[in-house]
Amino acid sequence: ENNKLFSATFTFLEASKCPFEDFFFDWFSYKERGHKALTGERAEYYKGDLFNQFYNLLKGFKCVDTDRIQSPYFARTSAESLYIEEIESIWQSISSDDNWNPLYEKLDRIKNIVPY
């Protein structure tokens, strides 16, 4: 069943173009947070046959470490990311204005991610 879920997950991600990090953010502890994913800002991704294949397989798995969803991190609407454009913008602030605040803010957001 692990291989089927793996395959269905990445088949869905490839076809839907759903942002990778947000997909895993949305479906972490799916029994507690699935409704939020299905009605949230990325709900348009979570439709169709490929999604249904993924979701039906996912339902066969037990959620573990569900206490992690109590973290303020999961109150957010999307996952923290490290897109190159954001990193370049942070570096631009440092190199041109000696402004380190964007870096410190980014590091604070990263620190708030639930440890695994």
Backbone as CSV, one residue per row, in Angstrom:
resi,resn,N_x,N_y,N_z,CA_x,CA_y,CA_z,C_x,C_y,C_z
1,GLU,0.817,-1.208,0.000,0.000,0.000,0.000,0.861,1.273,0.000
2,ASN,2.029,1.220,0.614,2.915,2.386,0.610,3.281,2.800,-0.808
3,ASN,3.638,1.808,-1.629,4.016,2.113,-3.007,2.860,2.691,-3.801
4,LYS,1.663,2.191,-3.567,0.486,2.721,-4.265,0.234,4.170,-3.875
5,LEU,0.331,4.462,-2.579,0.128,5.843,-2.123,1.214,6.750,-2.679
6,PHE,2.447,6.301,-2.647,3.563,7.084,-3.191,3.302,7.415,-4.655
7,SER,2.959,6.396,-5.422,2.711,6.585,-6.848,1.525,7.515,-7.090
8,ALA,0.434,7.300,-6.376,-0.756,8.149,-6.544,-0.463,9.591,-6.154
9,THR,0.333,9.778,-5.112,0.680,11.132,-4.656,1.430,11.892,-5.739
10,PHE,2.475,11.289,-6.268,3.301,12.009,-7.233,2.666,12.088,-8.614
11,THR,1.805,11.147,-8.942,1.028,11.265,-10.175,0.086,12.459,-10.066
12,PHE,-0.573,12.572,-8.923,-1.467,13.708,-8.706,-0.698,15.027,-8.730
13,LEU,0.426,15.092,-8.016,1.204,16.338,-7.956,1.669,16.770,-9.339
14,GLU,2.125,15.830,-10.127,2.594,16.165,-11.469,1.460,16.702,-12.337
15,ALA,0.321,16.041,-12.286,-0.800,16.444,-13.137,-1.453,17.739,-12.669
16,SER,-1.561,17.917,-11.374,-2.302,19.072,-10.837,-1.473,20.339,-10.768
17,LYS,-0.155,20.202,-10.689,0.749,21.343,-10.487,0.524,22.017,-9.135
18,CYS,-0.060,21.271,-8.205,-0.237,21.768,-6.844,1.145,22.021,-6.245
19,PRO,1.350,23.154,-5.593,2.661,23.420,-4.981,3.037,22.307,-4.000
20,PHE,4.195,21.749,-4.212,4.676,20.588,-3.471,4.606,20.782,-1.957
21,GLU,5.212,21.858,-1.470,5.266,22.064,-0.017,3.880,22.317,0.572
22,ASP,3.019,22.988,-0.158,1.667,23.241,0.345,0.819,21.973,0.345
23,PHE,1.042,21.107,-0.623,0.325,19.835,-0.643,0.601,19.053,0.642
24,PHE,1.871,18.906,0.981,2.205,18.150,2.186,1.783,18.889,3.450
25,PHE,1.812,20.197,3.426,1.300,20.998,4.537,-0.196,20.745,4.708
26,ASP,-0.937,20.780,3.616,-2.392,20.596,3.671,-2.794,19.218,4.178
27,TRP,-2.049,18.204,3.783,-2.480,16.842,4.077,-1.765,16.213,5.261
28,PHE,-0.940,16.979,5.970,-0.341,16.491,7.207,-1.464,16.283,8.217
29,SER,-1.515,15.124,8.815,-2.560,14.776,9.785,-3.945,14.994,9.164
30,TYR,-4.149,14.340,8.034,-5.321,14.599,7.191,-6.657,14.391,7.897
31,LYS,-6.719,13.502,8.867,-8.010,13.270,9.527,-8.465,14.506,10.291
32,GLU,-7.518,15.241,10.847,-7.851,16.454,11.588,-7.894,17.693,10.699
33,ARG,-7.127,17.689,9.602,-6.984,18.899,8.799,-7.521,18.769,7.382
34,GLY,-8.010,17.598,7.000,-8.459,17.380,5.631,-9.564,18.322,5.189
35,HIS,-10.488,18.607,6.097,-11.579,19.519,5.740,-11.032,20.897,5.381
36,LYS,-10.032,21.343,6.136,-9.411,22.646,5.857,-8.777,22.636,4.466
37,ALA,-8.138,21.525,4.109,-7.525,21.424,2.782,-8.585,21.459,1.681
38,LEU,-9.668,20.759,1.902,-10.712,20.661,0.886,-11.509,21.951,0.716
39,THR,-11.444,22.834,1.694,-12.196,24.086,1.621,-11.291,25.315,1.618
40,GLY,-9.978,25.113,1.701,-9.034,26.220,1.803,-8.673,26.824,0.466
41,GLU,-7.607,27.609,0.492,-7.226,28.379,-0.696,-6.717,27.516,-1.854
42,ARG,-6.358,26.269,-1.583,-5.922,25.373,-2.656,-6.958,24.299,-2.976
43,ALA,-8.183,24.489,-2.552,-9.240,23.489,-2.744,-9.432,23.136,-4.216
44,GLU,-9.180,24.062,-5.117,-9.381,23.777,-6.547,-8.454,22.673,-7.049
45,TYR,-7.347,22.466,-6.370,-6.444,21.373,-6.753,-7.013,20.011,-6.368
46,TYR,-7.762,19.977,-5.292,-8.146,18.720,-4.664,-9.481,18.195,-5.190
47,LYS,-9.496,17.972,-6.488,-10.685,17.479,-7.181,-10.240,16.539,-8.282
48,GLY,-11.138,15.718,-8.737,-10.874,14.874,-9.901,-10.408,13.482,-9.540
49,ASP,-10.278,12.659,-10.571,-9.964,11.245,-10.400,-8.600,11.004,-9.750
50,LEU,-7.582,11.755,-10.177,-6.253,11.527,-9.606,-6.211,11.909,-8.134
51,PHE,-6.882,12.996,-7.783,-6.947,13.343,-6.364,-7.718,12.273,-5.599
52,ASN,-8.835,11.834,-6.131,-9.636,10.808,-5.449,-8.840,9.523,-5.242
53,GLN,-8.016,9.152,-6.215,-7.160,7.965,-6.045,-6.219,8.170,-4.856
54,PHE,-5.564,9.328,-4.824,-4.667,9.642,-3.708,-5.426,9.604,-2.384
55,TYR,-6.549,10.302,-2.334,-7.288,10.458,-1.078,-7.837,9.123,-0.571
56,ASN,-8.342,8.320,-1.461,-8.861,7.010,-1.050,-7.758,6.110,-0.500
57,LEU,-6.573,6.185,-1.077,-5.446,5.429,-0.535,-4.991,6.005,0.806
58,LEU,-4.959,7.318,0.899,-4.529,7.978,2.141,-5.412,7.568,3.311
59,LYS,-6.696,7.439,3.062,-7.632,7.083,4.135,-7.333,5.721,4.753
60,GLY,-6.568,4.895,4.078,-6.199,3.594,4.612,-5.021,3.638,5.573
61,PHE,-4.454,4.819,5.774,-3.293,4.967,6.641,-3.672,5.675,7.938
62,LYS,-3.014,5.283,8.991,-3.235,5.889,10.305,-2.394,7.168,10.433
63,CYS,-2.977,8.211,10.970,-2.226,9.428,11.267,-1.420,9.203,12.538
64,VAL,-0.176,9.636,12.528,0.669,9.556,13.718,1.125,10.957,14.103
65,ASP,1.491,11.111,15.345,1.986,12.401,15.852,1.008,13.548,15.586
66,THR,-0.261,13.275,15.794,-1.272,14.299,15.510,-1.177,15.489,16.450
67,ASP,-0.471,15.358,17.554,-0.314,16.490,18.466,0.467,17.634,17.826
68,ARG,1.219,17.349,16.777,1.986,18.403,16.092,1.087,19.475,15.475
69,ILE,-0.141,19.116,15.150,-1.005,20.106,14.493,-1.446,21.203,15.448
70,GLN,-1.146,21.058,16.732,-1.464,22.110,17.698,-0.487,23.279,17.597
71,SER,0.579,23.082,16.875,1.579,24.132,16.697,0.976,25.327,15.955
72,PRO,1.388,26.532,16.310,0.935,27.720,15.560,1.270,27.643,14.065
73,TYR,2.273,26.861,13.729,2.646,26.717,12.323,1.470,26.240,11.483
74,PHE,0.672,25.320,12.021,-0.447,24.775,11.260,-1.686,25.663,11.288
75,ALA,-1.611,26.780,11.981,-2.687,27.766,11.906,-2.528,28.630,10.651
76,ARG,-1.371,28.546,10.036,-1.096,29.302,8.810,-1.932,28.747,7.658
77,THR,-1.942,29.475,6.555,-2.668,28.994,5.376,-1.768,28.263,4.394
78,SER,-0.451,28.393,4.559,0.452,27.702,3.644,1.775,27.389,4.334
79,ALA,2.527,26.525,3.700,3.805,26.090,4.247,4.868,27.172,4.074
80,GLU,5.832,27.136,4.946,7.005,27.993,4.776,7.824,27.413,3.629
81,SER,8.346,28.272,2.796,9.094,27.801,1.633,10.438,28.516,1.547
82,LEU,11.248,28.051,0.632,12.552,28.666,0.382,12.735,28.880,-1.125
83,TYR,11.781,29.546,-1.730,11.891,29.822,-3.155,13.071,30.742,-3.420
84,ILE,13.741,30.487,-4.503,14.950,31.244,-4.833,14.664,32.744,-4.931
85,GLU,13.492,33.115,-5.434,13.171,34.538,-5.563,13.135,35.215,-4.183
86,GLU,12.607,34.514,-3.198,12.567,35.088,-1.850,13.972,35.197,-1.268
87,ILE,14.776,34.176,-1.460,16.150,34.201,-0.949,16.944,35.318,-1.624
88,GLU,16.768,35.481,-2.914,17.448,36.567,-3.625,17.002,37.930,-3.117
89,SER,15.722,38.072,-2.824,15.208,39.321,-2.270,15.808,39.606,-0.895
90,ILE,15.904,38.578,-0.083,16.524,38.739,1.236,17.978,39.171,1.074
91,TRP,18.681,38.498,0.181,20.082,38.851,-0.049,20.210,40.275,-0.597
92,GLN,19.318,40.676,-1.464,19.344,42.037,-2.012,19.230,43.069,-0.894
93,SER,18.354,42.824,0.074,18.202,43.737,1.217,19.498,43.841,2.015
94,ILE,20.174,42.732,2.140,21.438,42.723,2.887,22.534,43.425,2.092
95,SER,22.684,43.048,0.839,23.809,43.558,0.052,23.663,45.026,-0.327
96,SER,22.444,45.477,-0.573,22.292,46.862,-1.009,22.018,47.832,0.132
97,ASP,21.337,47.383,1.189,20.938,48.300,2.258,21.469,47.905,3.637
98,ASP,22.241,46.833,3.677,22.697,46.288,4.960,21.512,46.068,5.904
99,ASN,20.386,45.652,5.315,19.162,45.387,6.076,19.040,43.878,6.288
100,TRP,19.275,43.458,7.495,19.246,42.042,7.836,17.885,41.595,8.351
101,ASN,16.962,42.517,8.523,15.648,42.164,9.089,14.905,41.091,8.286
102,PRO,14.870,41.168,6.951,14.178,40.088,6.221,14.773,38.701,6.498
103,LEU,16.094,38.644,6.654,16.712,37.353,6.978,16.297,36.892,8.360
104,TYR,16.337,37.778,9.336,15.942,37.413,10.696,14.477,36.990,10.752
105,GLU,13.623,37.683,10.001,12.203,37.319,9.961,12.008,35.935,9.346
106,LYS,12.749,35.657,8.270,12.654,34.346,7.621,13.134,33.256,8.576
107,LEU,14.243,33.494,9.251,14.759,32.503,10.193,13.779,32.263,11.334
108,ASP,13.109,33.311,11.798,12.096,33.139,12.848,10.949,32.263,12.360
109,ARG,10.519,32.473,11.105,9.433,31.656,10.561,9.869,30.196,10.419
110,ILE,11.106,29.998,10.031,11.619,28.632,9.899,11.712,27.962,11.260
111,LYS,12.110,28.706,12.265,12.208,28.142,13.618,10.846,27.677,14.137
112,ASN,9.783,28.282,13.662,8.445,27.926,14.121,7.861,26.692,13.451
113,ILE,8.585,26.129,12.503,8.125,24.890,11.880,8.258,23.774,12.916
114,VAL,7.270,22.934,12.954,7.234,21.846,13.935,8.424,20.913,13.689
115,PRO,9.221,20.643,14.710,10.343,19.734,14.512,9.880,18.284,14.310
116,TYR,10.616,17.559,13.515,10.265,16.158,13.255,11.162,15.243,14.009
